[in-house]
Amino acid sequence: MRISADKNAHFSYSKSFAICLYWRCACSPYPRKVNKLTPLRVLIVEDSENDALLLLRLLRKGGYEPTYRQVQTEATMRKALQEEAWDLILSDHDMPRFSALEALRIFQESGLDIPFIIVSGALEEGIARAAIRAGARAYIRKKELQYLLPAVQRELD
């Protein structure tokens, strides 16, 4: 990439940089500039702190200011659902002591009417369909996180 400025402060740049700049601005699923972030209370059912932070970073890029709690067990999820009001639940499926289907059951027992989205790297198609039939609003593969924000926006609107 080559960018240079002449003495009249006009910038010139390579064609590939211009295409890259256009692609990033015009075709990005994320807003280029967010003036005001929308508050969002997110319960994250996830055993990996790095994966939870990745989800939060995506939400911030999408214009949300997430307040969150990360839980990894049935007991901590029940406690979080009782103690706080949530706008959204994001759940991994494959965890050592917990699963998305168990989290979905606990969520349904709570009687709350908020979106429950499964975000997982390893989930068989049959289990994903069963989770959707059981009340999950969406299933997003961790390899396809570009679909997370559209799903969140659709469910919160």
ZIJO-V882726 format. One record per backbone hydrogen bond with DSSP energy under -0.5 kcal/mol. CO is the residue of the C=O (numbers start at 0). NH is the residue of the N-H. E is the energy in kcal/mol with one decimal. If there is no record, write none. Layout:
BEGIN
co:CO nh:NH e:E
co:CO nh:NH e:E
END
This chain:
BEGIN
co:1 nh:13 e:-1.1
co:3 nh:11 e:-2.3
co:5 nh:8 e:-1.8
co:9 nh:5 e:-1.8
co:11 nh:3 e:-2.2
co:13 nh:17 e:-1.7
co:14 nh:18 e:-2.3
co:15 nh:19 e:-2.4
co:16 nh:20 e:-2.9
co:17 nh:21 e:-2.5
co:18 nh:22 e:-3.0
co:19 nh:23 e:-2.6
co:20 nh:24 e:-2.1
co:21 nh:25 e:-3.3
co:21 nh:26 e:-0.5
co:22 nh:26 e:-1.7
co:32 nh:34 e:-0.6
co:36 nh:38 e:-0.5
co:37 nh:64 e:-3.0
co:39 nh:41 e:-0.7
co:39 nh:66 e:-3.0
co:40 nh:86 e:-2.7
co:40 nh:87 e:-1.5
co:41 nh:43 e:-0.6
co:41 nh:68 e:-1.5
co:42 nh:44 e:-0.6
co:42 nh:89 e:-2.4
co:43 nh:45 e:-1.0
co:43 nh:70 e:-2.7
co:44 nh:91 e:-3.3
co:46 nh:48 e:-0.6
co:47 nh:51 e:-2.0
co:48 nh:52 e:-2.4
co:49 nh:53 e:-2.0
co:50 nh:54 e:-2.1
co:51 nh:55 e:-2.2
co:52 nh:56 e:-2.3
co:53 nh:57 e:-2.1
co:54 nh:58 e:-2.2
co:55 nh:59 e:-2.3
co:56 nh:60 e:-2.4
co:57 nh:61 e:-1.5
co:58 nh:63 e:-2.4
co:59 nh:62 e:-1.7
co:62 nh:37 e:-3.0
co:63 nh:65 e:-0.6
co:64 nh:39 e:-1.8
co:66 nh:41 e:-3.1
co:68 nh:43 e:-2.9
co:68 nh:70 e:-0.5
co:70 nh:45 e:-1.6
co:72 nh:76 e:-1.8
co:73 nh:77 e:-2.5
co:74 nh:78 e:-2.2
co:75 nh:79 e:-2.2
co:76 nh:80 e:-2.5
co:77 nh:81 e:-1.7
co:78 nh:82 e:-2.3
co:79 nh:83 e:-1.8
co:86 nh:114 e:-0.7
co:87 nh:42 e:-2.6
co:88 nh:116 e:-3.0
co:89 nh:44 e:-3.2
co:90 nh:118 e:-2.7
co:92 nh:94 e:-1.1
co:92 nh:99 e:-0.5
co:97 nh:94 e:-1.2
co:98 nh:102 e:-2.3
co:99 nh:103 e:-2.8
co:100 nh:104 e:-1.9
co:101 nh:105 e:-2.2
co:102 nh:106 e:-2.6
co:103 nh:107 e:-2.5
co:104 nh:108 e:-2.1
co:105 nh:109 e:-1.3
co:106 nh:110 e:-0.6
co:106 nh:111 e:-0.8
co:107 nh:110 e:-0.9
co:114 nh:88 e:-2.3
co:114 nh:116 e:-0.5
co:115 nh:136 e:-2.8
co:115 nh:137 e:-0.9
co:116 nh:90 e:-2.6
co:116 nh:118 e:-0.5
co:117 nh:119 e:-0.5
co:117 nh:139 e:-3.2
co:119 nh:141 e:-1.3
co:123 nh:127 e:-2.4
co:124 nh:128 e:-2.4
co:125 nh:129 e:-2.1
co:126 nh:130 e:-2.4
co:127 nh:131 e:-2.2
co:128 nh:132 e:-2.5
co:129 nh:133 e:-1.8
co:130 nh:134 e:-0.6
co:130 nh:135 e:-2.6
co:131 nh:134 e:-1.1
co:137 nh:117 e:-2.6
co:139 nh:119 e:-2.0
co:140 nh:143 e:-1.9
co:141 nh:144 e:-0.7
co:143 nh:146 e:-1.9
co:144 nh:147 e:-1.8
co:144 nh:148 e:-0.6
co:146 nh:150 e:-1.6
co:147 nh:151 e:-2.7
co:148 nh:152 e:-3.0
co:149 nh:153 e:-2.4
co:150 nh:154 e:-2.3
co:151 nh:155 e:-2.1
co:152 nh:156 e:-1.5
END
